[in-house]
Amino acid sequence: MVANRWNENESKNLVAEAGDDPADQALAVQAYASRLLGADMTLVQHGGGNTSCKVTRKDLFGADISVLHIKGSGHDLAMIDAAGMPAVRLEPLLALRSLDGLSDADMVNIVRCNMLDASGPNPSVEILLHAYLPHAHINHTHATVMLAIADLPNAAEVVQEIFGGKVGVVPFYMPGFDLGKAAAEVYEAAPDVEGLLLLNHGHFTFANDAKTAYDLMITHVNMVKDWLERKCGKVLKPSGPVDHAMEARAIDLMPVLRGILGERRAEFLENRDASMPVMDLRAGENVQEFFARPDVEELAKRGVATPDHVIRTKNFPLVLNARILAGGNDAIAAAVDRYIADYTDYFTRNNTRVGGGKTQLSPVPDVAWIEGVGIIGMGADATEARIAADLAEQNIAAMSNGEDCGGFYPVDEQDLFDMEYWSLEQAKLPSRNYPRFAGHVVLVTGGGGAIGLATAQAFADLGANIFLVDLGEDALTKALTALGPDHDGIALDITADGAAGKAVNACVARFGGIDVLVSNAGAAWTGEMIGLDDALLRKSFELNFFAHQTFSKAVAQVFQVQNRGGQLLYNVSKQAVNPGKGFGAYGLPKAATFFLLRQLALELGPMGVRVNGINADRIRSGLLDDDFIKERAKARGIDEGTYMAGNLIRREVEARHVADAFVALALAERTTAHVMTVDGGNIEAALR
Ligand SMILES: [Zn+2]
C-alpha cells in the first residue's frame, strides 16, 4: 500500500503561514501536496512528475487575472516550495489551443513571455496539459505500478476494469502542445473522470482542492497495485539491501567494467584522460527475483517504462550474462562494443529519419544488468549513477509487473529517440560541462581530521566523489555530514591487519572503483632516539609508513584492473628531509614513505599511475593541537601567532593550503614523483 501522508494540521499551518491572499494559500497547500508525492519514490523519481494549481491574482493595475502555478522544470517535487512553482497567465495559454500546431520553441517562448515573474524558472514542459484541464489542483506522477499498466497492450480495457470509467485513457504523444490537446479532448468527452492514464507515460489526478487531488492520486495507485497483485500474484518490491555474495562478485567485476567503459568513453570524447563512470550497485531481493526470471534477456530489449527515463538510463541496459562473464575481460569488452555499435546504429538510423541535425550523445551504457552480480547504474558522478540505478530498479518492477499481467510494451524506438534527443528533455539535465574532478573517486585516509577533511572538501568542490577512511566513527560521521550526499566512508584502524583491503573493497562496492588515493593519516610520537622505546618506533612505522604502503598496494591493484591510470598522493612531512629534535620516531617512517613515493612512481609509471606528495609543516590539526602549539611557542620564547607564522612569508599555513596543494598535484596531469612543499618557506627543508 502506498501511504496517504496528508496531515491536516500541517496543511492548515502552511495555509496560515502563507498569509491572507487565497492565491498564496492555495499555492502553499499545492506545494505541500507536491512534496508529499515527491517524497515517495514509488510515485515520483528524480525530478519526474509535476503539479499545478490555478488561482486568481491581481495585475499591477488591480485587475483580476487567472494564473497557473506549475512546477518549474528541473525542480524536484520532494523539495518544492512556492518559489519553485512559477506563475503563468492562463488566458494566453488557453488561446493557443485553437492552433493546429505549435513548435516547442514557440511554446517555450510564449510561456516565458507570460510569466508573472520574468526571472522565475522555466515552467514544466507539460504546462499546456495542466492549462487545458479546468481543475484548480492537478497532480502528475510516473508511479511504478501505473507504468506497469500504462505499457500493457490492452491498457484501456484494464483501466476500465479497475476504474469503471473514472479514469480516461490518453494515447501516447510527446509532452507539449499535442499531448495537452489530446488529454483535454479525452477529459471533455468524459468530464466525470477524476484522473487520466497517459499510455506509455504516466498518470494524472485532479480536483478543485489540493487534498482531494492528492487523495485521488494515492487511491488510484493503490487500486492499480491491488489489481496487479490479484492478477499476477505479487508485485516486485521497489528495492532492498544489497546481497553480500553478489556484492563480493561486484567488487571484482566493477573495476573491470569501469575501465572498459572509461576507455570507450575516452575514445568517443577523443580525450585520453577522460574520466571513467561512477557506479551504483543494486543487488537486493528485488534484483535477485528479477534475475531469476526466464525472460530477462528478452525483457532487456523491450525498453523503458516511461520515456522520462531515457535521458538517464538510455533505452536498453548492457547485459552481461553468465556466459559472457565466463569469457573474462575480453568477452565483457566485446559485449560493451556490441552495445556501443547498436546504440550508434540506433542514433544514425533515427538521426537520418529526423533530417540529420542531432549530435550523438555518449554511446556508453548507463545501466548494466549483470547476472549474479546485480544492476548497476552509471553516470558522470555518483549522483547520476544513483539516479540511473533508482530508475533501473523502477523499470524492472514496472517491466516484470506488466509482463506478468498481459505484456510490457513501452513506446517504440522512434518516439523514444525523439524524446532522448528532444531539446526540452535535454534541458532537464545538469549542464554537461562537468566540474574538473567529476567521475573521480577519491579515497582519503584520516578523512575526519583537519587536513583530510579540507582535502576531501577541495576535491568534492571540483566534482569528485569522496570515500573517507577514519579511525573514529564520530569524526567520520561529522566529516560525511559536512561533505553532503553521494560521498561515503568507513571507520577502521588503518594499521590493523587487512584494513587497507577492507577499506578499498568498501570504496569499490560503493562507487565501482578508485581514481585517487590521498594517503594522509599520520600521527607523531616524540622522544630522542637514544631513549626511544622500540615498540613506540614500530608503532609509528605501522601508521606513518606501513599504512601508506598497504593502502598504496590495495589501491594500485584496483588501478591495475581498471587500466586507466590513477593517482597516489601522500602527506609526507618536512620531517622526511629536515629532522627536528625529538621527532625521530615520526621522521624515520616519513622518510621511508618519501622513498616509497619515488619507488612507486618508478614502478607504476608505465601503468599511467602518477605518484606525488606534500611536505607540509606546522599545520594546526590533531597532530599539532593548541596545547602543543602553546608548548612549542613557549619553549622558543615567542607568542603562538609568531610561532605558527615562523616561515619565510610570515603567514600561518592552514589545512586548506595543504588541500589546495593536493588538488594542484592532482591537476598536474604530466607530473609524477614530485613532492610539493607547503610550509610558507623553510630554506633548511627546501628540496631543491
Ligand atoms: Zn510526465
Residues whose N, C-alpha, C, O or C-beta is under 5 A from the ligand:
A	BS01	ZN	G202
